[in-house]
Amino acid sequence: MSDATQGARDPYAHMSTQGMTKAELLMASPRLFQNPLLDKLSRVHWSFPLVYLPFAFWLLWKGAVELPALATIGCLILGYVLWTLSEYVVHRWLFHTEFQGEIGQRIHFLLHGVHHVHPSDPLRLVMPPLMSVPLMALAYVVIGALFGPPLSYAVTAGFLFGYVFYDEIHFHVHHRAPRTRVEQILRHEHMLHHFRDPLRGFGVSCPYWDTVFHTGYTKEDKPGDKPV
């Protein structure tokens, strides 16, 4: 959500904010769908992405038994790099594209806008199954078509590991005090994305892509007081 968009419409028009503190607004989990099942499925516990790990390890094993060790490692790294690039591209050119019209605004809000209005909502910080299952299935098919087995097994495993790593980092930078220098950097960069300039800092788990594409922050940038 851009500053211009915030100025054009009330970011809290979808809910009543009477009597709510700033912290409560940031952590609010508003209803997105009238259908109770759809609304329930739009929320997910931070641990859900971990269900992909057994499948990722199984794919890695399938690749490892048919490939030399160096080829397995190379494909695993390639898959991880493909995920990080996908993370950056989707975040920048899909999640931060504001589509025209009322329907377009609704799509944007459902995809990502709600997260910028309520960035600390603990149930909307990792992808719900409605998004992650189709995306991971698509990745499996595309990687299989591009590389073919057994290379595709290890590449897909790296892609899945990268996705799980991203989702868990995203939750923890919002809800866990950083304990290491790396955690401090990742949290600081992401807080700048939410509280300074949402049109920079698209690499949540991979800020190096922001360096590559010149969308990073400067040392002088500091988070503001309001979500953007």
C-alpha positions as CSV (number, residue, x, y, z in Angstrom):
1,M,0.0,0.0,0.0
2,S,1.5,3.3,-1.0
3,D,1.3,6.7,0.8
4,A,-0.8,8.0,-2.1
5,T,-3.3,5.2,-1.6
6,Q,-3.5,5.8,2.1
7,G,-4.3,9.4,1.5
8,A,-7.0,8.6,-1.1
9,R,-9.0,6.2,1.2
10,D,-9.4,5.3,4.8
11,P,-7.2,2.2,5.4
12,Y,-9.5,1.1,8.2
13,A,-12.8,1.5,6.2
14,H,-13.3,-2.3,6.4
15,M,-13.7,-2.3,10.2
16,S,-14.7,-0.3,13.3
17,T,-11.6,1.1,15.1
18,Q,-13.5,2.8,18.0
19,G,-11.6,2.5,21.3
20,M,-8.7,0.5,19.7
21,T,-5.1,1.4,20.5
22,K,-2.3,1.5,17.9
23,A,-1.0,-1.9,19.0
24,E,-4.5,-3.4,18.8
25,L,-4.9,-2.0,15.2
26,L,-1.6,-3.4,14.1
27,M,-2.5,-6.8,15.5
28,A,-6.1,-6.8,14.4
29,S,-7.4,-9.7,12.3
30,P,-10.4,-8.3,10.4
31,R,-13.0,-10.4,8.7
32,L,-12.2,-10.7,4.9
33,F,-15.0,-12.9,3.7
34,Q,-18.7,-13.1,4.5
35,N,-18.5,-16.9,4.1
36,P,-17.3,-18.2,7.5
37,L,-15.3,-21.1,6.0
38,L,-13.5,-18.9,3.6
39,D,-12.7,-16.4,6.3
40,K,-11.4,-19.1,8.6
41,L,-9.2,-20.4,5.8
42,S,-7.7,-16.9,5.3
43,R,-6.0,-17.3,8.7
44,V,-3.3,-19.8,9.5
45,H,-1.0,-20.6,12.4
46,W,2.7,-19.8,11.9
47,S,3.7,-23.4,12.0
48,F,1.6,-24.5,9.0
49,P,4.4,-24.1,6.4
50,L,6.4,-26.7,8.3
51,V,4.0,-29.4,6.8
52,Y,6.0,-28.9,3.5
53,L,9.2,-30.1,5.0
54,P,8.6,-33.8,4.9
55,F,7.7,-33.5,1.2
56,A,10.9,-31.4,0.6
57,F,13.1,-34.0,2.4
58,W,11.4,-36.8,0.4
59,L,12.1,-35.0,-2.9
60,L,15.7,-34.3,-1.8
61,W,16.2,-38.1,-1.0
62,K,14.7,-39.0,-4.4
63,G,17.1,-36.8,-6.1
64,A,20.1,-37.8,-4.0
65,V,19.7,-41.5,-4.7
66,E,19.9,-40.9,-8.5
67,L,22.4,-38.0,-8.7
68,P,26.0,-37.4,-7.7
69,A,26.5,-35.6,-4.4
70,L,27.7,-32.4,-6.1
71,A,24.9,-32.4,-8.5
72,T,22.4,-32.8,-5.7
73,I,23.9,-29.9,-3.7
74,G,24.0,-27.7,-6.8
75,C,20.4,-28.4,-7.7
76,L,19.3,-27.8,-4.0
77,I,21.1,-24.4,-4.1
78,L,19.6,-23.6,-7.4
79,G,16.1,-24.3,-6.1
80,Y,16.7,-22.1,-3.1
81,V,17.9,-19.2,-5.3
82,L,14.9,-19.6,-7.6
83,W,12.7,-19.3,-4.5
84,T,14.4,-16.1,-3.3
85,L,14.1,-14.5,-6.8
86,S,10.4,-15.6,-6.9
87,E,9.9,-14.1,-3.5
88,Y,11.3,-10.8,-4.6
89,V,9.5,-10.7,-8.0
90,V,6.0,-11.7,-6.6
91,H,6.3,-9.3,-3.7
92,R,7.3,-6.4,-5.9
93,W,5.3,-6.9,-9.1
94,L,2.2,-8.7,-7.8
95,F,1.6,-7.9,-4.2
96,H,2.5,-4.2,-4.7
97,T,0.6,-3.7,-7.9
98,E,-2.6,-1.8,-7.1
99,F,-5.2,-2.9,-9.7
100,Q,-7.7,-0.4,-11.1
101,G,-11.4,-0.3,-10.0
102,E,-13.3,-1.5,-7.0
103,I,-12.7,-5.2,-7.8
104,G,-9.0,-4.5,-8.4
105,Q,-8.7,-2.7,-5.1
106,R,-10.4,-5.7,-3.4
107,I,-8.0,-8.1,-5.0
108,H,-5.0,-6.1,-3.9
109,F,-6.4,-5.8,-0.3
110,L,-6.9,-9.6,-0.1
111,L,-3.5,-10.4,-1.6
112,H,-1.4,-8.0,0.4
113,G,-3.0,-4.8,1.4
114,V,-4.5,-6.2,4.6
115,H,-1.1,-7.1,5.7
116,H,0.2,-3.5,5.4
117,V,-2.8,-2.2,7.3
118,H,-2.5,-4.9,10.1
119,P,1.2,-5.9,9.8
120,S,1.2,-7.7,13.2
121,D,-1.9,-9.9,12.7
122,P,-0.4,-13.2,13.9
123,L,-2.7,-15.3,11.8
124,R,-1.9,-13.6,8.4
125,L,1.8,-13.6,8.4
126,V,2.4,-16.9,6.6
127,M,0.6,-18.0,3.4
128,P,-2.7,-19.8,4.0
129,P,-3.2,-23.1,2.3
130,L,-5.5,-21.5,-0.2
131,M,-2.4,-19.7,-1.6
132,S,0.5,-21.9,-0.7
133,V,-0.8,-25.2,-1.9
134,P,-1.6,-24.0,-5.5
135,L,1.7,-22.1,-5.6
136,M,3.8,-25.0,-4.5
137,A,1.9,-27.4,-6.9
138,L,2.6,-24.9,-9.7
139,A,6.3,-24.7,-8.8
140,Y,6.5,-28.6,-8.8
141,V,5.0,-28.7,-12.3
142,V,7.1,-25.9,-13.8
143,I,10.4,-27.1,-12.3
144,G,9.6,-30.6,-13.5
145,A,9.0,-29.3,-17.0
146,L,12.1,-27.2,-17.0
147,F,14.6,-29.7,-15.6
148,G,13.0,-33.1,-15.6
149,P,13.7,-35.9,-13.0
150,P,15.9,-36.5,-11.2
151,L,17.3,-33.0,-11.3
152,S,13.8,-31.5,-10.7
153,Y,13.5,-33.4,-7.4
154,A,16.4,-31.7,-5.8
155,V,15.6,-28.3,-7.4
156,T,12.0,-28.5,-6.1
157,A,13.3,-29.5,-2.6
158,G,15.5,-26.3,-2.5
159,F,12.5,-24.2,-3.7
160,L,10.3,-25.7,-0.9
161,F,13.0,-25.2,1.8
162,G,13.3,-21.6,0.6
163,Y,9.6,-21.0,0.9
164,V,9.4,-22.5,4.4
165,F,12.4,-20.4,5.4
166,Y,10.8,-17.3,4.1
167,D,7.4,-17.8,5.8
168,E,9.0,-18.5,9.2
169,I,11.3,-15.5,8.9
170,H,8.4,-13.3,8.0
171,F,6.5,-14.4,11.1
172,H,9.4,-14.0,13.4
173,V,10.6,-10.6,12.2
174,H,7.1,-9.4,13.2
175,H,6.7,-11.3,16.5
176,R,10.1,-12.2,17.9
177,A,12.8,-9.9,19.3
178,P,16.0,-10.4,17.2
179,R,18.7,-12.3,19.0
180,T,21.5,-12.3,16.3
181,R,22.9,-9.7,14.0
182,V,21.3,-11.3,11.0
183,E,17.9,-11.2,12.7
184,Q,18.4,-7.6,13.5
185,I,19.2,-6.8,9.9
186,L,16.2,-8.7,8.5
187,R,13.8,-7.2,11.1
188,H,15.1,-3.6,10.5
189,E,14.8,-3.9,6.7
190,H,11.3,-5.3,6.9
191,M,10.1,-2.7,9.4
192,L,11.3,0.0,7.0
193,H,9.1,-1.7,4.3
194,H,6.1,-1.4,6.6
195,F,6.8,1.9,8.4
196,R,8.9,3.9,5.9
197,D,8.6,3.1,2.2
198,P,6.6,0.0,1.0
199,L,8.0,0.4,-2.5
200,R,11.4,-0.7,-1.4
201,G,12.6,-3.7,0.6
202,F,10.9,-6.5,-1.2
203,G,13.2,-9.3,-0.2
204,V,12.0,-10.4,3.2
205,S,14.4,-13.4,3.6
206,C,16.7,-12.2,0.8
207,P,17.5,-8.5,1.1
208,Y,20.4,-9.0,-1.3
209,W,18.0,-8.9,-4.3
210,D,17.1,-5.4,-3.2
211,T,20.8,-4.6,-3.6
212,V,20.8,-6.2,-7.1
213,F,17.7,-4.3,-8.2
214,H,18.5,-1.0,-6.4
215,T,15.4,-1.1,-4.1
216,G,17.2,-1.2,-0.8
217,Y,17.2,1.3,2.0
218,T,20.0,3.6,3.1
219,K,21.7,3.7,6.5
220,E,19.9,6.9,7.3
221,D,16.4,5.4,6.8
222,K,14.4,4.9,10.0
223,P,11.0,3.3,10.5
224,G,8.1,5.8,11.0
225,D,5.2,5.7,13.4
226,K,2.4,4.6,11.1
227,P,2.1,1.6,8.8
228,V,2.3,2.4,5.1
